[in-house]
Amino acid sequence: MPNAVPDGHASGPVDDTVSTVLSGLAGPPGTIRLGLERMQEAMDRSGIPRRLPFPVILVAGTNGKGSTVAYLEALYRQSGYRPGAYTSPHVWRFPERLRIDGKMPGEGQWLEATARLAHVAKEVPLTYFELATLVAVELLLQYSPDLAILEVGLGGRADAVNAFRPDLGIITSVDLDHQAWLGDTRDQIGREKAGIYRPGVPALYGDPENPCLSVLNWAKAMGAPLWRLGKDFTVDPVQARWCMDGHCWHVPRPLWGGQEQWNNLALALAAVWLLRESLPGAVPETGSWQVAPALPGRAQWLRPWGQDGPRVLADVAHNPQATAHLAEVLRAGKGRGRVCALWGMMSDKDIGASIKPLADLVDVWYPLELSGPRAASRQSLHALLGQMGLSCGEGGEGRTETILELVRGRLSPEDTLLCFGSFHVLEQLPEAWFSTGSPGLEPVCPG
C-alpha cells in the first residue's frame, strides 16, 4: 500500500485566499509520508498541546462523519454549550471547515492564525491537511469552546486530528473507499479507522448489521471500552426512541436521509450520554429540535426553481455504501416522475459500483467535467455509462450552469434532478440553493 499522502484535501473556489496561503506553506504532497510524527513535532514547536483544555470527540468512518458532527453540534448547542467543530472538505470557501457555536471564523481570523504558525510550517514539512488542522486548533484555543468535535479527514490512525488526545472516539461506518491509502479490504480499512481508539477512552461504533471484526478486535486489544450500535444502544425510527444503559428517550427525528441518519443520530446521542459527567444535560428532553442540525448536500431535497420547477436531491455520496443509502432516499421520495442525474466523480473511486445502486432509478445521466487531477473525465464517464447500458442526455456538454438550464427546461414539477458523486459536484451548484439553515454558512465569528 502506498504511503504518500493523496492530494485533494483542497476543495472549493480556486481563488480561496486561505486555501491558497495554506497550499503555499504546505510541503509537496507526493513527498510526504502518512504518519503523526510531523504533526506532533509541529505541535511541540508551536506550543499546541496534545491534550486540549476542553473535551475532544474524534469522529471517523467511511460515511456519516459530517452528519454525526452536525447532530453533535445541534445537541450541544440546544443545551447551551458552545461546541467547536472542525470538518473537511469545504464546499464553497475554506472557512466553512471550522465552526464555533455554529458560526465560522472569517477569512481574516484564519489568515492571522496561519501567519502565527507560518514559521512552524517552514521548519516542519506539513501536508495541506495537517497545516489546516494545526491552524484550526490554534483558532479553537483562541475561541475556547466548551468542547471540540474533530472530524477525521482520511482513515484515522495516521490522520492529523488523531494527534490530539480524545475524550471519546466514534467510528460511524466502515466500507471500501480510499483503498490506495487505507487497504484493499474492509478489515484493513477498519483497522486504520480504529487507530483513533485509546486505552480506557470510551469508543463508539456503528455498522449494526455487519460490524467490522478488525474494529472490534483493535478496541479489545487497546483496552478501549466499546459501545456498539444495535448491541449496547439502539434506535427505533418508528417510535423515534433511543435507548442506552437501561434508559430510553423520545428523540428528535433526523431532518434528512433514511436509516443511516438514524444510525448517525444514535451515535451522537450515545456520545452525549457517555460524556454526561463533564458536559451534563445535553440529551434532549423533548422529541423536537430546538437548534436544528443542518449540513449542505446530505440527502437534501430542494426546490430551487419554485413549485413550477423540478425538485433537486443533492448528496455528496461518492462510494458504493453512500450511493446505496442515497438510492433508498430517492426511491422513497421521487414519486412517479422521471429522474435525471447530474453527476461526476473522482477517478480513484469505484465508479461503476457507486452508480450501480442508482442505475434502475435514473432515467437519464448527465456527466460533469469536474476540475482537479483526480477527477474522472466526462468522456470516461460517458464510456462507462455506455458499457452499463445507461442513457446519456443529449446536449450535456459545457459549463454546469448551462447544463442545469438545459435540464431544467426538460423536467416537470413531478420530476427529480439528482446531483451527486463528489463535494466537487456540490461546489458547482449555486450556493444560494443551500444557504438557508446551513451551519457551515452562518455568520462569521466576531474578531
N, C-alpha and C positions, 0 to 999 in steps of 0.2 A: 504494500500500500504506500503511495507517495506521502511524503511528509511536508512538502512545500505548501504554504498557505494559499488557498484559492483567492484569486482576485474577484471582486464582485460584491463586497460589502457595501460599496457606494451605490446609491440609487438616487433617483430624483433629478431635478433640473441640472444641466451641466454648468450653469452659472451660479450654483450654490456656493457662496463665499466660504462658509465654514468647511464644507467638504473639500473645496479646492485647497485651502490652507492646510488641512489635515493631510491630504494626499501629498502635498509638497514636503511635509515634515516626515512622513512615514517612509520606511525603507522599501526597496523594491520587493513586491510580494513573492516573486519567484525565487528569491534568495533567502527567505526567512522560513525557518522550520517551526512546526507546531510544538507547543510547549509553554510552560508558565514561567520559565527562568527569566526571560527578558522582562515580562510584565512585573514580576516580583522585584527584580533589580530596579526597574523604573520607579516602582512604588517606594522602595527604600530611599532612592536618591531624591525623590520629591517630597518625602515625609508623609505620604499617604499610607495609613495603617491597614494591615490586612484584616484586623478586627475593627469594623467601623463603629462609631459611637451610637448606633441605633440598630434595632433588629434588621436582619437581612434575610430575604427569601430569594433563593435561586430557582428559576423556572427553566427546565429543559424539556425536550421532546421533539418528535418529528413534526407533529401537527398539534395545534391547540395552545401553543405558548402564549401568543398575543391575546387570545380570548381569556385565558386564565389570568393573565396580568390585569386585563380590563375589569374582570369580576373582582379581583382582589382590591384594585383601586376603588371601585364603587362601594364595596362592602366597608372598607375602612373610612372612606370619605363621608359616607352617610352616618357613620358612628362618631364623627367629629375629629378623626385623625387626619394628619397631613402626610399622605404617602408620597414617596418619590418613586417613579417608575422609569426604568431605562430599557428600551426595546430597540429592535432593528429588524429589517432596514427601515428607512424612512420612505415616504412616497413622493411628496412634492418638495419638501425642504428639510434640510438636515436637523434643525432644532426640534422637529417632531419626535426625535428619539428620546427626549427626556421630558418628563412632566413632574411638576411639584404641585401637589394638591390639584391636579387636573389642568394645570397651566404650564406652558413650556417656556423655559428661559429663552430670551430672544437671541438673535444673532450676535448682538454686541456682547452679551454675557458669555456666550460660547467663545468668541474671539479673545476676550480678556483672559478667560481661564486657559485657553490654548497658549496665549503668549506667556503666561506664568510657567507653563510646563515645556516651552519650546527648547530650553537648554537640555532638558532630560531626553527629549526626542533626538537631539543631536549627539548625545552621549550613548544612548541605547537604541539599536535599530528595531523600532517597533512597527508592527503592521498597522494598516489604517484602522482596523477594528480595535486593536489594543490601545492605540493612541486615543481613539474616540472614547473608549471605556475609561481610560485614565482621566480624560478631561471631564467626562460625565460625573465621575465620582468626586472630582475636585469641586464641581458645582453642587453636588449633593452635600458635601461637607460645608459649603458656603451657606446653603439654604437650611441645613439641619432639619430634615423632615423627621416624622415620628418613626418611620421605617423606610427601608429601601427594597424595592422589588426589582431584581436584576434578571433580565431575560438572556439566556444563553444564545449566542449567535450561531455557533456551529458545534455540534457534538455535545461536549460537556467537560470531560476530563482535562483537555488542553485549551479550553476556551478562556478568554481573558477574564470574564466575570468570576470564574472559578478560583481566581487568585484571592478572592475575599472569603472570609470565614462566614458561612451561613448559620442562621438560627433554625432554618428549615429548608429542605430541598424537595422540589417537585419534578417528577418526570410525567408528562401528560400522556404520551404515547410513543411507541417505537415501531417504525416501519422503514422500508427501504427508501433512502434518499441520501444524497451526498456520498454514494458508495466509494467514489475515488478517494475520499478523505477519511471515511469512518469505517469502512469494511464492506465486504460483499454480502454478508448475511445479516439477518435481523439480530442474531445473538451478538455478533461483533459490534454492531451499531449500538445495541443496548448496553454493552459493556462500556463503550465510550461515554454514553449519556450517564450511566450510573457513577461515573467518576465525580459527580457533584455531591454524592453522599459522603458523610463524615461519621466517624465513630461517635456514638452517643447523641447524634443530632437527629431530630425527627425527620423522617423521609416519607414522602407520599408517592404513589404510583397509580396511574390509570390503567388502560388496557384491561378492563374487567373480564372480557371473554377469552382473551388469548394473551396472558401475561408472558413477557419475555424472561426466560429462565436466567439469562445472564444478569438481568437486573436484580432478580430475587437472590441469586447466589452471591452477587457482589455486596448487596446490602447485608446479608448474613455474615460474609467474610469480614466486612468492615466494622461489624457491630453497630450498624445504624438501625435503630428501631423503625420498622417499616409498617405503614398502614396502606392497605390496598383497597382500591375502589372495587365494590362488589363482594368483598370479603370482610373488611374491617369497618367500612362505612358504605352506605347505599343511598341511591336517589330514585324516587318514583315520579316519573314525569306526569303520570295521570293525576295523581293527587298533589303534585308539587310538594313532595315530602322528602326530607333529607334526614338520615339517621346515623348517629355515631355514638359509641360508648354508652348505649342504652338510652340515649335521649333522641327525640325526634322533633323536628320543626317543620312548619309550613313555610316555604321559602319563595322568594320572587322567581318568576319564570325567566329563562333566557329570552332576550329580545331578538335573537336571530338563530338560524341553524336548526338542527334536529337533535337526535340523541347525543351526538358528540358534544354539543354545547351543554347539555345536562351534565355530562361527564366532567367537562371543564369547570362548570359551576360547582359541582360536588367537590372537586379537588380544592378549589378556592375556599369553600366553606370549611373543609377539613383543616386547611392551613390556619384559618382564623380560629378554629376551635383549639388546635394544638398550641397556639401562641396566646391563649386567652389570659394567662397569668401576667405576661408582660404587656399585652395590648387587650385589655378586657372590653367586653361589651360590643364586639363587632359582629357577632352572629345576629342576623336580622330578627327582629321581634314580630314583624308582620310579613305577609306574603306579597308585598309590593316594594318596588324600588323607590327610595327617597332620593338617591342620586343614581341616575340610570347609567349603566355601563354602555359604552359605545366604542366602536372600532371600525374604521373605514374598510370596506371591501371584505367583510366576512359574512358570506351568505346574506348580502344586503339587497333588499328589494327597493327599487327607486322608481319614481315617475318623473323623470327629468323633463319630459315634454308635455306634462299635464295629462288630464284624463283622455285627451284625444290622441295621445301617442302610446306606443307600446311600453310595457313595463321593462325594467332593466334588473337583472340579477347579477351583481358584481361579487366576485370572490377571487382571492389570490391563490387558490388551490393550484399546486404545481407538482404533485406527486400522486400515485395511484390511490393511496389511502384518503387523501384530501378530496380528490375528484369523486371517489365513491360516496363520501358524505355529501358533496355538492349535488350529486345525482339524486340523492334522496330528497334534498330540499327542492330541487327543480321539479321532480316528479310530483311532489305534494302540492306545489304552488302554481304550476304553469297553466292549469286549466286546459281548455280544448284548442287553444290557438297554436300557431306554429312557433318554433324556437329557432332563432338564428344565433350562431356563436361567433363572437369577435374574440380572437384567441391568438396567443403567442406563448412561446416557452423558451427556456434555455436549452441549448443543445446537449448539455451534460445530464439532462433529466431522461427518465424512461418515458419518452413522449407517447409512444403507442399504447403502453399500459395505462398512461394517465388519461387518455381520451376514451379508452375503451368503455368505462362505466357510463359515459355520456352518449355513446355512439347511437343508441336506439332512441334517444330523446331529442337530438338535434336534427333539424331538417336541412339546414344549410350552414356551411362553415365559411368564415372569412378570416383567413390567417393574416396576422400582422407582421410587419417588419420591425422587430424590436432593435434597439441600439445596444452596443457593447460587444466585446469579443466573444462572450459566451452565448449570445443569442442565436437561436436557430433561424435560418433564413426563411423568408416567405416561400421561396422556391422549394426548399426541402420539406416544409410543412405541406405544401400543395402535393408534392410527390407522395408523402406518407398517406394523406387523405385518399389519394387515388388508389394506392395499394390496399387500403382498408375498405374500398368501395363506398366512400363517403362523398357527399356532394359539396363542391365549392361554389360559392356565389359568384355570379358574373360581375365584372367591374370592381372587384375588391382590391384595386391597386391604389397607390398614392398615400397621402397622409391620413392619419387616423381620423381626423375631423371630417375629411372628405368621405371616408368610408361610413362614418357614423351618419352623415346626412343621407347618403345613398340608402343605407339600411333603414333609416327612419322612414323614408318615403315608401318603402316596400312593406312595412309592417303595420298592422292594425292595432287598435287598443287591446284586443284579445291576445295579441302575440307577445312573445318574450325575446328580448335581446340578452343573451348570456355573455358576459365579459369575464374571462378567467385566464389562468395559466401562469401568472407571474405578478410580482409587485410592479414590474415594468409595464404591464398592461394597465393596471390601475393608474399609474403615473400619466398615461396618455389620455385618460378620460378627464373631462372638465372637473376641476377641483370643486367648483360650486355645487356639483351634484352631491357632494359628501359633506358639505360644510356644517350642516345642522346637527348639533349634539355630539360632535366627534371630539373626544378628549384631546386627540393629537392636534386639533385645530383651534383650541380655546385660546383666549388672550395670553399675551406674554406676561411672565412673572415681572413684578416691579424690580428695578435695578438695584 
